[in-house]
Amino acid sequence: MPEEIIEMLQKKFDDAVLSSSGAGGEPWAVIDGSKWPAVAKWFATETGFTFLSDLCGVDYLGRQDARFEVVYNLTDLENPRRMRVQVPIADGEPPKIKSVTDIWPTADWMEREAFDMFGIVFEGHPDLSRILMPDEWEGYPLRKDYAVGKVPVEYKHLSPGYS
């Protein structure tokens, strides 16, 4: 049951859980970034969430507290269930969070993508380098303050019959 995993999480890491819910389907929790490595290890070793199926960055430009967040989607392959964990990143430039590649090897390329697109630094990552953009690219295309539209778009004349 979704509520059970939330209860276990709150019992074990009460000071790390900023908010959570198990009601209405897939459970989710917002975890304090400084406590995330211990919570991640617990999820992988003691709860059955041995597979990190997805990881993505989020930019909440203009939000009063943490601007960036990393969202982890965990999967228990033996007892089919999922868990979403959101980890706000403390303000700083660049935004930093501990890597979980040593816990879930699937985090490798996903962390690199979040680094490449948002500029989130995953401390302890074995090869944190660009994966989608050229090495010499400046900026992070998925940040909400990234300047877009600087290259003018030119349209060719339309073929006959199109208007």
C-alpha positions in Angstrom: 0.0 0.0 0.0 1.3 3.5 -0.8 0.5 4.8 2.7 2.8 2.1 4.2 5.9 3.2 2.5 5.3 6.8 3.5 4.7 5.8 7.1 8.0 3.8 7.0 9.8 6.8 5.5 8.5 9.2 8.1 9.3 6.8 11.0 12.9 6.3 9.8 13.7 9.8 8.5 11.2 12.2 10.1 13.6 15.1 10.0 14.3 14.6 6.3 10.7 14.5 5.0 9.5 18.0 4.1 6.2 16.8 2.8 4.7 13.5 1.6 1.5 11.7 0.6 0.5 8.1 -0.1 -3.1 8.8 -0.8 -4.6 8.5 -4.2 -2.1 6.3 -6.0 1.6 6.7 -6.4 3.3 7.8 -3.2 5.6 10.8 -3.2 7.8 12.6 -0.8 9.8 15.8 -0.7 13.2 15.1 1.0 15.7 17.5 2.4 18.7 17.6 0.1 21.3 17.2 2.9 19.6 14.0 4.0 19.0 12.6 0.5 22.1 10.3 0.3 21.0 8.4 3.4 17.4 8.2 2.3 18.3 7.0 -1.2 20.5 4.2 0.3 17.6 3.2 2.5 15.2 3.1 -0.4 17.5 0.9 -2.4 18.6 -1.5 0.3 15.7 -1.8 2.7 12.5 -1.1 0.8 12.9 -2.9 -2.5 13.2 0.2 -4.6 16.3 -1.1 -6.4 15.7 0.5 -9.8 15.9 4.2 -10.5 13.6 4.4 -13.6 13.8 8.2 -14.2 15.5 11.3 -12.9 14.9 14.8 -14.1 15.7 18.4 -13.2 13.1 21.1 -12.6 13.5 24.9 -12.7 11.1 26.9 -10.6 12.4 30.3 -11.6 10.9 32.9 -9.2 10.0 30.4 -6.4 10.9 31.9 -3.0 12.6 28.8 -1.6 14.8 26.5 -3.7 14.8 27.3 -7.4 15.9 23.9 -8.6 14.7 20.4 -7.8 15.6 16.9 -8.8 12.8 14.4 -9.2 13.6 10.7 -8.8 11.1 8.0 -9.9 11.9 4.7 -8.1 10.6 1.3 -9.0 10.3 -1.9 -7.0 10.6 -4.6 -9.6 9.7 -7.5 -7.4 6.5 -6.0 -5.9 5.4 -3.8 -8.7 5.2 -0.3 -7.2 6.6 3.1 -7.8 7.7 6.0 -5.6 8.4 9.6 -6.6 10.9 11.6 -4.6 11.5 15.3 -5.0 14.7 16.8 -3.7 14.9 20.7 -3.6 18.4 22.0 -4.1 19.7 24.7 -1.8 20.3 28.0 -3.6 23.8 28.4 -5.0 25.5 28.8 -8.3 26.0 26.2 -9.6 23.1 24.2 -8.0 24.6 21.1 -6.3 23.3 17.8 -5.0 25.0 14.5 -4.2 25.2 11.9 -7.0 23.3 8.6 -6.5 25.3 6.7 -9.2 26.9 4.5 -6.5 23.3 3.5 -5.3 21.5 3.3 -8.7 23.9 2.9 -11.7 21.1 4.0 -14.0 21.5 7.5 -12.6 24.7 7.9 -14.6 23.4 9.3 -17.9 20.3 10.8 -16.3 22.4 13.0 -14.0 24.6 14.0 -17.0 21.4 15.1 -18.8 20.2 17.1 -15.9 23.7 18.7 -15.7 23.7 19.5 -19.4 20.2 20.9 -19.6 19.9 22.7 -16.1 23.5 23.1 -14.9 22.8 20.9 -11.8 26.1 19.6 -10.4 26.0 16.1 -9.1 28.8 15.9 -6.6 30.7 12.6 -6.8 29.5 11.7 -10.3 32.2 9.6 -12.1 32.1 11.6 -15.4 29.9 14.7 -15.1 30.2 16.1 -18.6 27.8 17.2 -21.3 25.8 14.5 -23.0 23.5 16.3 -25.4 25.0 19.7 -26.1 28.5 20.3 -27.6 31.3 20.8 -25.0 31.8 24.4 -25.9 28.0 25.3 -25.5 27.4 28.1 -23.1 24.4 28.0 -20.8 21.8 25.5 -20.0 18.8 25.2 -22.4 16.1 24.0 -20.0 16.6 26.8 -17.5 13.7 29.2 -17.6 16.0 32.2 -17.8 17.9 30.8 -20.8 17.8 33.3 -23.7 16.0 31.8 -26.6 15.1 33.3 -29.9 18.3 35.1 -30.6 18.7 33.4 -34.0 16.2 34.8 -36.6 14.1 32.3 -38.4 13.8 32.7 -42.1 11.0 31.0 -44.1 11.4 30.0 -47.7 8.6 30.9 -50.1 5.8 28.5 -49.9 5.2 26.1 -52.7 2.2 26.9 -55.1 -1.1 25.8 -53.5 -0.1 26.7 -50.0 -1.1 29.9 -48.3 
